[in-house]
Amino acid sequence: MSEIPLLQIQNVGKAFRTSSRSHEVLRGVNLDVQCGEFVAIVGYSGSGKSTLMSLLAGLTAPDSGCVLFDGVQVAGPGPERGIVFQNYSLLPWLTVYGNIALAVNQVMRDWPAKRRDEQIRRFIEMVNLTPATNKRPHELSGGMRQRVSLARTLATSPQVLLLDEPLSALDALTRAVLQQELARIWSEERTTCVMITNDIDEAILLADRIVPLTPGPAATLGPSFAVEIARPRDRKELNHDPEFKHLRNAVTTWLVESRKKMHRQSPRAAEPVVLPALTPAELSRGRLRTVLATSS
């Protein structure tokens, strides 16, 4: 690994503002990702994981601090940082080949047509979709669509692969299969990866390092947990691995304790919730029975 991090987050803060209020999502976030490393960021839903991913991709600018790629401040999206979204983001009128070609032709426009065609077909084959090359998204299962999305990003040869909960919308069986596919592809390509997930088991299966995110608002990253389990990792075998059990317990405990701490520190936590005393003004008992009888 390089001594200089390929991707850096330095004291980043981000808030979203409306005319009436401001909601602080992230505060004081710091992270270094080395070249070739697979880092998984885990946290509760709504803690700001996707906002953090948008900052890494350059889709959103931080309010404070900065994001650096290879020592240069990120000012917007770039082909060196490829992102795979949760919702596939495929164009429905294009085939598998066409969706991947759209990205390859844009990023690698200086390549000869034959070389671009070889690149597209190579990554279609890598995600085991060669028989579906000429199919459109509506003809594919959810798992197959996510494979297309992954192949489209990988085919542009990004230096950093950003995975924004790419498997969370899939059923358990398909998710397990694609987890193994991701592990296989990463072992072949060794692309630097940052993955957002709320599945600790998935993080342990895939990552070199797990970094938890505190609950929001004003979420920040916690300590790193190194995954010192030999690769390749088998999901069934992991369930019997003492290190896997220890690591899962350690990360889970940290997340639970951080949530308890957040509730203790929140001034609203101690405030009683007073419900309004409302009495229907227009619905007498007889009228209510009439309405219910009519609706049924």
MARTOR-791508 format. One record per residue (C-alpha): residue number from 1; residue in three letters; chain; x, y, z. Coordinates in steps of 0.05 Angstrom, whole numbers. Layout:
N
num, residu, chaine, xx, yy, zz
NUM, ALA, A, X, Y, Z;
...
END
This chain:
296
num, residu, chaine, xx, yy, zz
1, MET, A, 0, 0, 0;
2, SER, A, 22, 72, -14;
3, GLU, A, 44, 115, 45;
4, ILE, A, 2, 172, 19;
5, PRO, A, -74, 156, 22;
6, LEU, A, -107, 153, -46;
7, LEU, A, -172, 181, -17;
8, GLN, A, -177, 228, 43;
9, ILE, A, -233, 261, 82;
10, GLN, A, -207, 317, 125;
11, ASN, A, -252, 347, 180;
12, VAL, A, -313, 347, 134;
13, GLY, A, -380, 375, 156;
14, LYS, A, -445, 378, 118;
15, ALA, A, -514, 408, 133;
16, PHE, A, -577, 415, 94;
17, ARG, A, -615, 480, 101;
18, THR, A, -686, 504, 87;
19, SER, A, -717, 571, 96;
20, SER, A, -737, 554, 167;
21, ARG, A, -683, 507, 194;
22, SER, A, -615, 475, 186;
23, HIS, A, -602, 400, 194;
24, GLU, A, -530, 382, 208;
25, VAL, A, -517, 313, 177;
26, LEU, A, -441, 304, 186;
27, ARG, A, -390, 337, 231;
28, GLY, A, -315, 329, 236;
29, VAL, A, -309, 268, 191;
30, ASN, A, -238, 242, 178;
31, LEU, A, -217, 182, 138;
32, ASP, A, -156, 158, 99;
33, VAL, A, -163, 103, 47;
34, GLN, A, -100, 71, 19;
35, CYS, A, -91, 48, -52;
36, GLY, A, -119, -22, -61;
37, GLU, A, -156, -22, 5;
38, PHE, A, -229, -44, 15;
39, VAL, A, -262, -1, 68;
40, ALA, A, -333, -12, 92;
41, ILE, A, -372, 43, 128;
42, VAL, A, -429, 17, 170;
43, GLY, A, -483, 54, 207;
44, TYR, A, -557, 62, 222;
45, SER, A, -607, 83, 169;
46, GLY, A, -611, 159, 166;
47, SER, A, -542, 170, 197;
48, GLY, A, -514, 204, 135;
49, LYS, A, -480, 146, 99;
50, SER, A, -506, 165, 30;
51, THR, A, -489, 238, 42;
52, LEU, A, -418, 217, 57;
53, MET, A, -416, 176, -7;
54, SER, A, -441, 236, -47;
55, LEU, A, -384, 277, -18;
56, LEU, A, -333, 224, -38;
57, ALA, A, -362, 222, -109;
58, GLY, A, -361, 297, -115;
59, LEU, A, -436, 300, -125;
60, THR, A, -442, 345, -63;
61, ALA, A, -393, 396, -36;
62, PRO, A, -376, 397, 39;
63, ASP, A, -394, 458, 81;
64, SER, A, -328, 452, 118;
65, GLY, A, -265, 411, 110;
66, CYS, A, -247, 377, 44;
67, VAL, A, -243, 312, 5;
68, LEU, A, -177, 296, -29;
69, PHE, A, -162, 247, -84;
70, ASP, A, -88, 232, -92;
71, GLY, A, -72, 296, -54;
72, VAL, A, -116, 341, -98;
73, GLN, A, -181, 371, -72;
74, VAL, A, -244, 341, -103;
75, ALA, A, -284, 395, -138;
76, GLY, A, -336, 351, -172;
77, PRO, A, -349, 282, -203;
78, GLY, A, -293, 249, -241;
79, PRO, A, -280, 183, -278;
80, GLU, A, -226, 165, -228;
81, ARG, A, -282, 155, -177;
82, GLY, A, -336, 107, -202;
83, ILE, A, -400, 99, -162;
84, VAL, A, -450, 42, -160;
85, PHE, A, -519, 63, -134;
86, GLN, A, -571, 23, -98;
87, ASN, A, -625, 33, -151;
88, TYR, A, -585, 9, -213;
89, SER, A, -595, 74, -252;
90, LEU, A, -599, 38, -320;
91, LEU, A, -629, 68, -382;
92, PRO, A, -690, 24, -398;
93, TRP, A, -686, 31, -474;
94, LEU, A, -613, 7, -478;
95, THR, A, -589, -65, -475;
96, VAL, A, -538, -92, -425;
97, TYR, A, -485, -77, -477;
98, GLY, A, -513, -8, -491;
99, ASN, A, -516, 14, -418;
100, ILE, A, -443, -5, -408;
101, ALA, A, -422, 24, -475;
102, LEU, A, -453, 91, -456;
103, ALA, A, -403, 98, -399;
104, VAL, A, -343, 68, -435;
105, ASN, A, -353, 112, -497;
106, GLN, A, -356, 174, -454;
107, VAL, A, -295, 160, -410;
108, MET, A, -252, 125, -462;
109, ARG, A, -272, 164, -524;
110, ASP, A, -199, 166, -548;
111, TRP, A, -196, 90, -552;
112, PRO, A, -207, 55, -619;
113, ALA, A, -277, 26, -628;
114, LYS, A, -250, -46, -627;
115, ARG, A, -214, -35, -560;
116, ARG, A, -277, -4, -529;
117, ASP, A, -318, -63, -554;
118, GLU, A, -268, -111, -522;
119, GLN, A, -271, -72, -457;
120, ILE, A, -347, -74, -455;
121, ARG, A, -351, -149, -469;
122, ARG, A, -296, -164, -419;
123, PHE, A, -335, -135, -362;
124, ILE, A, -401, -165, -385;
125, GLU, A, -366, -232, -381;
126, MET, A, -335, -214, -313;
127, VAL, A, -404, -207, -282;
128, ASN, A, -429, -270, -317;
129, LEU, A, -479, -234, -363;
130, THR, A, -454, -254, -432;
131, PRO, A, -519, -292, -449;
132, ALA, A, -559, -229, -431;
133, THR, A, -516, -181, -472;
134, ASN, A, -573, -159, -517;
135, LYS, A, -628, -157, -464;
136, ARG, A, -659, -94, -436;
137, PRO, A, -667, -79, -362;
138, HIS, A, -741, -100, -359;
139, GLU, A, -719, -170, -382;
140, LEU, A, -670, -177, -324;
141, SER, A, -678, -195, -251;
142, GLY, A, -658, -146, -197;
143, GLY, A, -593, -183, -185;
144, MET, A, -576, -181, -259;
145, ARG, A, -591, -107, -263;
146, GLN, A, -544, -94, -206;
147, ARG, A, -490, -135, -242;
148, VAL, A, -499, -89, -303;
149, SER, A, -492, -28, -258;
150, LEU, A, -428, -57, -228;
151, ALA, A, -400, -76, -296;
152, ARG, A, -415, -7, -324;
153, THR, A, -375, 26, -269;
154, LEU, A, -317, -24, -270;
155, ALA, A, -311, -19, -346;
156, THR, A, -290, 54, -340;
157, SER, A, -229, 31, -299;
158, PRO, A, -239, 78, -240;
159, GLN, A, -183, 83, -189;
160, VAL, A, -234, 83, -132;
161, LEU, A, -299, 43, -132;
162, LEU, A, -354, 75, -89;
163, LEU, A, -409, 26, -70;
164, ASP, A, -471, 60, -41;
165, GLU, A, -509, 2, -10;
166, PRO, A, -511, -33, -77;
167, LEU, A, -541, -98, -51;
168, SER, A, -591, -73, 1;
169, ALA, A, -652, -77, -46;
170, LEU, A, -640, -150, -64;
171, ASP, A, -669, -213, -33;
172, ALA, A, -624, -251, 15;
173, LEU, A, -604, -306, -34;
174, THR, A, -587, -258, -91;
175, ARG, A, -550, -213, -43;
176, ALA, A, -507, -271, -18;
177, VAL, A, -489, -291, -89;
178, LEU, A, -470, -220, -108;
179, GLN, A, -429, -212, -45;
180, GLN, A, -386, -270, -69;
181, GLU, A, -383, -239, -138;
182, LEU, A, -359, -173, -109;
183, ALA, A, -306, -209, -69;
184, ARG, A, -282, -246, -131;
185, ILE, A, -280, -184, -175;
186, TRP, A, -243, -144, -122;
187, SER, A, -191, -200, -115;
188, GLU, A, -180, -198, -190;
189, GLU, A, -180, -123, -201;
190, ARG, A, -154, -98, -133;
191, THR, A, -191, -32, -144;
192, THR, A, -193, 12, -83;
193, CYS, A, -264, 6, -54;
194, VAL, A, -306, 45, -5;
195, MET, A, -372, 11, 10;
196, ILE, A, -431, 38, 49;
197, THR, A, -473, -16, 82;
198, ASN, A, -518, -28, 143;
199, ASP, A, -500, -103, 142;
200, ILE, A, -442, -118, 189;
201, ASP, A, -435, -190, 163;
202, GLU, A, -429, -163, 92;
203, ALA, A, -375, -114, 114;
204, ILE, A, -335, -169, 148;
205, LEU, A, -342, -215, 87;
206, LEU, A, -316, -162, 38;
207, ALA, A, -274, -109, 73;
208, ASP, A, -203, -101, 99;
209, ARG, A, -227, -50, 149;
210, ILE, A, -294, -30, 179;
211, VAL, A, -309, 41, 202;
212, PRO, A, -374, 54, 239;
213, LEU, A, -413, 119, 232;
214, THR, A, -447, 148, 293;
215, PRO, A, -522, 160, 292;
216, GLY, A, -543, 228, 266;
217, PRO, A, -551, 286, 270;
218, ALA, A, -480, 311, 266;
219, ALA, A, -454, 241, 253;
220, THR, A, -380, 226, 251;
221, LEU, A, -336, 165, 240;
222, GLY, A, -314, 121, 297;
223, PRO, A, -252, 77, 305;
224, SER, A, -229, 30, 250;
225, PHE, A, -238, -45, 260;
226, ALA, A, -187, -86, 220;
227, VAL, A, -214, -149, 188;
228, GLU, A, -157, -198, 199;
229, ILE, A, -190, -258, 168;
230, ALA, A, -155, -293, 111;
231, ARG, A, -182, -288, 40;
232, PRO, A, -219, -317, 4;
233, ARG, A, -275, -316, 56;
234, ASP, A, -332, -364, 54;
235, ARG, A, -398, -341, 84;
236, LYS, A, -414, -410, 114;
237, GLU, A, -345, -419, 144;
238, LEU, A, -346, -349, 174;
239, ASN, A, -404, -368, 220;
240, HIS, A, -357, -416, 256;
241, ASP, A, -297, -369, 257;
242, PRO, A, -281, -341, 327;
243, GLU, A, -250, -278, 298;
244, PHE, A, -314, -265, 257;
245, LYS, A, -357, -272, 319;
246, HIS, A, -311, -227, 359;
247, LEU, A, -309, -173, 305;
248, ARG, A, -384, -174, 293;
249, ASN, A, -396, -167, 367;
250, ALA, A, -345, -110, 374;
251, VAL, A, -374, -69, 316;
252, THR, A, -446, -82, 338;
253, THR, A, -431, -62, 410;
254, TRP, A, -397, 2, 388;
255, LEU, A, -457, 22, 346;
256, VAL, A, -506, 6, 401;
257, GLU, A, -466, 44, 453;
258, SER, A, -458, 104, 407;
259, ARG, A, -533, 107, 398;
260, LYS, A, -544, 104, 473;
261, LYS, A, -494, 159, 483;
262, MET, A, -528, 202, 431;
263, HIS, A, -595, 194, 465;
264, ARG, A, -565, 212, 533;
265, GLN, A, -534, 275, 505;
266, SER, A, -595, 297, 465;
267, PRO, A, -633, 352, 502;
268, ARG, A, -697, 327, 472;
269, ALA, A, -688, 258, 501;
270, ALA, A, -710, 282, 571;
271, GLU, A, -769, 323, 546;
272, PRO, A, -837, 290, 558;
273, VAL, A, -880, 280, 497;
274, VAL, A, -947, 313, 507;
275, LEU, A, -1003, 289, 461;
276, PRO, A, -1059, 337, 444;
277, ALA, A, -1127, 322, 474;
278, LEU, A, -1170, 319, 412;
279, THR, A, -1244, 303, 410;
280, PRO, A, -1280, 294, 343;
281, ALA, A, -1326, 354, 336;
282, GLU, A, -1370, 330, 279;
283, LEU, A, -1372, 254, 289;
284, SER, A, -1422, 234, 342;
285, ARG, A, -1427, 160, 359;
286, GLY, A, -1486, 151, 313;
287, ARG, A, -1452, 189, 256;
288, LEU, A, -1388, 148, 265;
289, ARG, A, -1427, 83, 260;
290, THR, A, -1460, 108, 197;
291, VAL, A, -1393, 126, 165;
292, LEU, A, -1363, 59, 183;
293, ALA, A, -1424, 22, 156;
294, THR, A, -1422, 61, 91;
295, SER, A, -1347, 49, 81;
296, SER, A, -1354, -26, 93;
END
